[in-house]
Structure formats: structure tokens, C-alpha cells
Amino acid sequence: MDYLLLIVGLVLLTVCADWLTKGCVGMAARFRVPEFVVGLTVMAVGTSCPELTVSVMSALKGSSEMAIGNVTGSNLFNTLIILGICALIKPVAVSRENIRRDIPMCIAASILLWFTTADVLFGTGTEGTIGRVEGIIFLLLYVAVILYSIRSAKKDAPDLAAAPENDAATENLMPWWKVFGLIIVGLAGLIYGGNMCLESATAIARSWGVSEAIIAITIVAAGTSLPELASSISAIISKKPSLALGNIIGSNIANILLILGASSTIKPLTMGNITPLDIYMVVGSAVVLLLSAVLVGKRKITRVEGLLYIAIYVTYVVLLMK
């Protein structure tokens, strides 16, 4: 039964991801903002709802390990697997603004996570913790990041923001009811389908005898990242690479600042069995994304780099299993 639910969930994710992508493209056209901004905000937060649900519920139940492991694992899955698969399908273009502004913000959020949980390293505690004050700071920083990104993106694309609206252009725009309908139904389907895949995959993993710690970082993280995977692949196939990249970068930032911020505000989180290596991997994957875009692909994530991303993730998971 679990295997059947997993297949049904995957089908639901695929269909709803296509609806969400079309709705976000329609919203970008309606508000005359770059598609990347919509991917960074609406799509990123929407597809991060499964991570938010799992982490908040884990915090309420006192399972800090699951909350933090879900976020660290999801960020690794987003960058190394989802972006890797997208690049294999079609090389992903990276703009100057992504290199100058967006990816560095993702790196900064990752470093902040490392700094916050490095209590042992700095001699301020016996284990890594994220307290309520730090959680509130995370949330405030997330609001600041979103406002800054929207303002910067509009400034970088003044022609799009200031484009006059005419009757011919308006007729070609997607109706408002359809825009919001596709986004709402798409998000609801992604959350439901993601939860279905998560529960079935977790049950399958437990039947195989996999530990809870590894489930948090791998199975749970991958399961809650399925909406990002489905929507990003849909965006790539629809020739909207900026939506896919914005979704991945935005989800990674939201996972750390919004989700861990909300979870630790509800109840302080401790690292538990989440090791420094897991946090280093989160920081390292964000740095690798920047370096590969700047030095290797020359503002493009190539198929070879995508394959390398996937290989790094597989190697990491193999090390976890030992």
C-alpha cells in the first residue's frame, strides 16, 4: 500500500507543479515583475510549506533533530539534486544579479545557521542550539531579504516594472481568477502530494531498518522537497529557468530563516545527532553553486556540473549510512 501511495503522490506532485508554474508565470506578467522574483517569493514559500509543517510539528513535539535535519537535508537536496537534475535536462542560466545578490544571500543564511549552531566551537554551550531570540532574528532577516530582493529586482528590470499597460497586452494576460486558482490549487496539491509521498517513503524506509536521524536528513528532507523538485522541473521544461533557480535559492533561504526561525521561536531547537558535517555541507553546497556559476559554467550551470552536484549528494548520503 505504501508503494501505491508513493506513486499516487508523485503523480499528484507532477500535475500540481505544472499548475503552480503556470500560475506563477501569469502572476509575474500581471504584476510586471521578473519571473525570478515570483520564484523567489510565492513559489519558494509555497513549495516550502511541507518543510514548514514538518519542522514546526517536530518542534512542538520536542523533536529538534527532525526539525533541523529536515532543513539541512532539504537545502542539500534542493541545491545538489534538484538543481543537478534541472541542469541535466537543460543547462540553467545564472544572471549577474543572481551571482551578485541572490546566491550570496543564500550563502550568508547558511553561514548564519553554522554560526548559530556552533555553540561548542565558540565555548558558549555544550551543544548547538537555536533559541527563541535567534529565531525571531531569523524571521526579521527573512522579511528584510524578501523586501530587498523585490526592490533590487525591480530596479534591475526597470523596463518590465514600468511597462505601460495597453488593451492588446491586457487581452493576452491570464485572467486573475485563473492565476490565483492555479496557484492555490497547485500549492494545495503539492502540499497534499508531498505529505503523501513523505509518509509512504518514511514507512518504507523504516521497514528497511533505516535510523530516525538518517530519515530526517534524507528521506524526510527529500520528501518535503518533492514540491520544489516537481515545480522546478516543470519550470525548466516550460522554458522558465529563472523560476526554477529562484525557487531553489528562495526555498533554501526560506528553510533557514523562515522555517527554522518559526520553529525555534515556538520552541528552542538543539542539534541532537545532527553533526557539524551536515551544517558544513549546507554552507559548502551554497558556495559550490556560486563558484561553479562564476568559474566553471560562466553564468550557467552545465550538464557536467549537474552530474557533479548529484555525485556529491550521493557521496554524502553514502557517508551518512556508514
C-alpha positions as CSV (number, residue, x, y, z in Angstrom):
1,M,0.0,0.0,0.0
2,D,2.8,2.4,0.8
3,Y,4.3,1.9,-2.6
4,L,1.0,2.7,-4.3
5,L,0.6,5.9,-2.2
6,L,4.1,6.9,-3.2
7,I,3.2,6.6,-6.9
8,V,-0.1,8.4,-6.5
9,G,1.7,11.2,-4.6
10,L,4.3,11.6,-7.3
11,V,1.7,11.8,-10.0
12,L,-0.2,14.5,-7.9
13,L,3.1,16.4,-7.5
14,T,3.8,16.4,-11.2
15,V,0.3,17.7,-12.2
16,C,0.1,20.3,-9.5
17,A,3.6,21.6,-10.1
18,D,2.7,22.3,-13.7
19,W,-0.4,24.3,-12.5
20,L,1.7,26.2,-9.9
21,T,4.3,27.1,-12.6
22,K,1.7,28.4,-15.0
23,G,0.0,30.4,-12.2
24,C,3.3,32.0,-11.2
25,V,4.1,32.9,-14.7
26,G,0.7,34.5,-15.1
27,M,1.2,36.4,-11.8
28,A,4.6,37.7,-13.0
29,A,3.0,39.0,-16.1
30,R,0.1,40.6,-14.2
31,F,2.3,42.4,-11.7
32,R,5.0,43.1,-14.3
33,V,7.8,41.8,-12.1
34,P,10.6,39.5,-13.1
35,E,9.8,35.8,-13.0
36,F,12.8,35.2,-10.7
37,V,11.1,37.3,-8.0
38,V,7.9,35.3,-8.2
39,G,10.0,32.1,-7.9
40,L,12.0,33.5,-5.0
41,T,8.8,34.5,-3.1
42,V,5.5,33.0,-4.0
43,M,6.8,29.7,-5.4
44,A,9.6,29.3,-2.9
45,V,7.4,29.8,0.2
46,G,4.6,27.7,-1.3
47,T,6.8,24.8,-2.1
48,S,8.5,25.1,1.3
49,C,5.1,24.5,3.1
50,P,5.9,20.8,3.6
51,E,9.2,21.6,5.3
52,L,7.4,24.3,7.4
53,T,4.8,21.8,8.5
54,V,7.2,19.0,9.4
55,S,9.7,21.3,11.2
56,V,7.0,23.2,13.2
57,M,5.3,20.0,14.2
58,S,8.6,18.4,15.1
59,A,9.4,21.5,17.3
60,L,6.1,21.2,19.1
61,K,6.7,17.5,19.8
62,G,10.2,18.2,21.1
63,S,12.0,16.6,18.1
64,S,14.6,19.2,17.4
65,E,16.7,16.7,15.5
66,M,13.9,16.2,13.0
67,A,13.3,19.9,12.6
68,I,16.9,20.9,11.9
69,G,17.7,17.7,10.0
70,N,14.7,18.3,7.7
71,V,16.0,21.8,6.9
72,T,19.7,20.9,6.4
73,G,18.7,17.9,4.3
74,S,16.2,19.8,2.2
75,N,18.8,22.5,1.4
76,L,21.3,19.9,0.3
77,F,18.6,18.1,-1.8
78,N,17.5,21.4,-3.4
79,T,20.9,22.5,-4.4
80,L,22.6,19.3,-5.3
81,I,19.8,17.0,-6.5
82,I,17.1,19.4,-7.9
83,L,19.4,21.8,-9.5
84,G,21.6,18.9,-10.7
85,I,18.6,17.3,-12.4
86,C,17.4,20.6,-13.9
87,A,20.9,21.2,-15.3
88,L,20.9,17.7,-16.8
89,I,17.6,18.4,-18.5
90,K,18.8,21.8,-19.7
91,P,21.8,24.0,-18.6
92,V,20.5,26.6,-16.2
93,A,21.4,30.2,-16.9
94,V,22.6,32.3,-14.0
95,S,22.2,36.1,-14.2
96,R,24.7,38.7,-12.9
97,E,22.1,39.6,-10.3
98,N,21.9,36.0,-9.1
99,I,25.7,36.0,-8.7
100,R,25.9,39.4,-7.2
101,R,22.9,39.3,-4.9
102,D,20.8,36.1,-4.6
103,I,23.4,33.3,-4.2
104,P,25.5,35.4,-1.8
105,M,22.3,35.9,0.4
106,C,21.9,32.1,0.4
107,I,25.5,31.6,1.4
108,A,25.0,34.3,4.2
109,A,21.9,32.5,5.5
110,S,23.9,29.2,5.5
111,I,26.8,30.8,7.4
112,L,24.4,32.3,9.9
113,L,23.0,28.8,10.5
114,W,26.5,27.5,11.1
115,F,27.4,30.4,13.4
116,T,24.2,30.0,15.4
117,T,24.6,26.2,16.0
118,A,28.4,26.3,16.7
119,D,27.9,26.7,20.5
120,V,30.6,24.2,21.2
121,L,33.1,25.8,18.8
122,F,32.7,29.2,20.5
123,G,32.6,27.8,24.0
124,T,29.0,29.2,24.7
125,G,27.4,25.8,25.3
126,T,27.7,22.1,25.3
127,E,25.6,21.5,22.1
128,G,24.4,23.6,19.2
129,T,21.1,25.4,19.9
130,I,18.8,27.9,18.1
131,G,17.0,29.9,20.8
132,R,13.8,32.0,20.6
133,V,15.7,35.3,20.3
134,E,17.8,33.8,17.4
135,G,14.5,32.5,15.9
136,I,13.0,36.0,15.9
137,I,16.1,37.4,14.4
138,F,15.9,34.8,11.6
139,L,12.3,35.8,10.9
140,L,13.1,39.5,10.7
141,L,16.0,38.8,8.4
142,Y,13.8,36.8,6.1
143,V,11.3,39.7,5.8
144,A,14.3,42.0,5.1
145,V,15.7,39.6,2.4
146,I,12.4,39.4,0.6
147,L,11.8,43.2,0.6
148,Y,15.4,43.8,-0.6
149,S,15.1,41.2,-3.3
150,I,11.9,42.6,-4.7
151,R,13.2,46.2,-4.7
152,S,16.5,45.2,-6.3
153,A,14.9,43.0,-8.9
154,K,12.5,45.8,-9.9
155,K,15.4,48.2,-10.1
156,D,17.4,45.8,-12.2
157,A,14.5,45.4,-14.6
158,P,13.0,49.0,-14.9
159,D,11.6,48.4,-18.3
160,L,9.5,45.5,-17.1
161,A,8.3,47.3,-14.0
162,A,7.4,50.5,-15.8
163,A,5.9,48.9,-19.0
164,P,2.7,50.7,-19.9
165,E,-0.4,48.5,-20.0
166,N,-2.4,48.5,-23.2
167,D,-5.6,46.8,-24.3
168,A,-3.8,44.3,-26.6
169,A,-1.3,43.3,-23.8
170,T,-4.1,43.0,-21.3
171,E,-6.1,40.7,-23.5
172,N,-3.1,38.3,-23.7
173,L,-2.7,38.2,-19.9
174,M,-4.1,35.3,-17.9
175,P,-7.3,36.2,-16.1
176,W,-6.9,36.9,-12.3
177,W,-9.3,34.1,-11.3
178,K,-7.2,31.6,-13.3
179,V,-3.9,33.0,-11.9
180,F,-5.0,32.6,-8.2
181,G,-6.9,29.4,-9.0
182,L,-3.8,27.7,-10.4
183,I,-1.6,28.9,-7.6
184,I,-3.9,27.9,-4.8
185,V,-4.9,24.5,-6.2
186,G,-1.3,23.9,-7.3
187,L,0.1,24.6,-3.8
188,A,-2.7,22.6,-2.1
189,G,-1.9,19.7,-4.3
190,L,1.8,20.0,-3.8
191,I,1.4,20.0,0.0
192,Y,-1.0,17.1,0.0
193,G,1.0,15.1,-2.5
194,G,4.3,15.9,-0.7
195,N,2.8,14.7,2.6
196,M,1.5,11.5,0.9
197,C,5.0,10.8,-0.5
198,L,6.6,11.7,2.8
199,E,4.5,9.4,4.9
200,S,4.8,6.5,2.5
201,A,8.5,6.9,1.9
202,T,9.1,7.1,5.7
203,A,7.1,4.0,6.3
204,I,9.1,2.2,3.5
205,A,12.4,3.4,5.0
206,R,11.5,2.2,8.5
207,S,10.6,-1.2,7.1
208,W,14.1,-1.3,5.7
209,G,15.5,-0.6,9.2
210,V,16.9,2.9,8.5
211,S,17.6,5.1,11.6
212,E,15.5,8.2,12.5
213,A,18.5,10.5,12.2
214,I,19.2,9.4,8.6
215,I,15.4,9.5,7.8
216,A,15.3,13.2,8.9
217,I,18.2,14.2,6.7
218,T,17.5,12.0,3.7
219,I,14.0,10.5,3.4
220,V,12.1,13.3,5.2
221,A,14.1,16.1,3.6
222,A,13.8,14.6,0.1
223,G,10.1,14.0,0.7
224,T,9.4,17.6,1.8
225,S,11.5,18.8,-1.2
226,L,9.4,17.0,-3.8
227,P,7.3,20.1,-4.4
228,E,10.5,22.0,-5.2
229,L,11.6,19.2,-7.5
230,A,8.4,18.9,-9.3
231,S,7.8,22.6,-9.8
232,S,11.5,23.3,-10.8
233,I,11.5,20.5,-13.4
234,S,8.1,21.8,-14.7
235,A,9.6,25.3,-14.9
236,I,12.7,24.0,-16.8
237,I,10.5,22.1,-19.3
238,S,8.3,25.2,-19.7
239,K,11.5,27.1,-20.6
240,K,11.3,29.3,-17.5
241,P,14.7,28.6,-15.9
242,S,14.6,31.8,-13.8
243,L,11.6,30.4,-12.0
244,A,13.4,27.2,-11.2
245,L,16.5,28.9,-10.0
246,G,14.5,31.4,-8.0
247,N,12.5,28.6,-6.5
248,I,15.7,26.7,-5.3
249,I,17.5,29.7,-3.9
250,G,14.4,31.1,-2.4
251,S,13.5,27.8,-0.8
252,N,16.9,27.4,0.7
253,I,16.8,30.9,2.3
254,A,13.2,30.3,3.5
255,N,14.2,26.9,5.0
256,I,16.8,28.5,7.2
257,L,15.4,32.0,8.0
258,L,11.6,31.3,7.9
259,I,11.2,27.7,8.8
260,L,14.0,27.4,11.5
261,G,13.1,30.9,12.7
262,A,9.4,29.9,13.2
263,S,10.3,26.5,14.7
264,S,12.8,27.9,17.2
265,T,10.5,30.8,18.1
266,I,7.9,28.2,19.1
267,K,10.4,26.1,21.0
268,P,14.3,26.3,21.2
269,L,16.0,23.7,19.0
270,T,19.1,21.6,19.8
271,M,21.3,19.8,17.3
272,G,20.9,16.4,18.8
273,N,22.5,13.9,16.4
274,I,22.8,16.5,13.6
275,T,26.6,16.8,13.2
276,P,28.8,19.7,12.2
277,L,29.4,17.9,8.9
278,D,25.8,18.3,8.0
279,I,26.0,22.1,8.6
280,Y,29.3,22.3,6.7
281,M,27.6,20.6,3.7
282,V,24.9,23.2,3.7
283,V,27.4,26.0,3.6
284,G,29.6,24.2,1.1
285,S,26.8,23.4,-1.3
286,A,25.8,27.1,-1.5
287,V,29.5,28.1,-2.1
288,V,29.8,25.4,-4.8
289,L,26.8,26.9,-6.5
290,L,28.4,30.3,-6.6
291,L,31.9,29.0,-7.7
292,S,30.5,26.8,-10.4
293,A,28.4,29.6,-11.8
294,V,31.3,32.1,-11.8
295,L,34.4,30.0,-12.6
296,V,33.2,26.8,-14.4
297,G,29.9,27.4,-16.2
298,K,30.4,31.1,-16.8
299,R,27.0,32.2,-15.6
300,K,25.5,28.8,-16.4
301,I,25.1,25.5,-14.6
302,T,26.1,23.0,-17.2
303,R,25.1,19.3,-17.5
304,V,28.5,18.2,-16.3
305,E,28.2,20.4,-13.2
306,G,24.7,19.0,-12.7
307,L,26.1,15.5,-12.8
308,L,28.8,16.5,-10.3
309,Y,26.2,18.0,-7.9
310,I,24.3,14.7,-7.9
311,A,27.6,12.8,-7.3
312,I,28.4,15.0,-4.3
313,Y,25.0,14.3,-2.8
314,V,25.2,10.6,-3.3
315,T,28.7,10.5,-1.7
316,Y,27.4,12.4,1.3
317,V,24.4,10.0,1.8
318,V,26.7,7.0,1.5
319,L,28.9,8.5,4.2
320,L,25.9,9.0,6.4
321,M,24.9,5.3,6.1
322,K,28.3,4.1,7.4
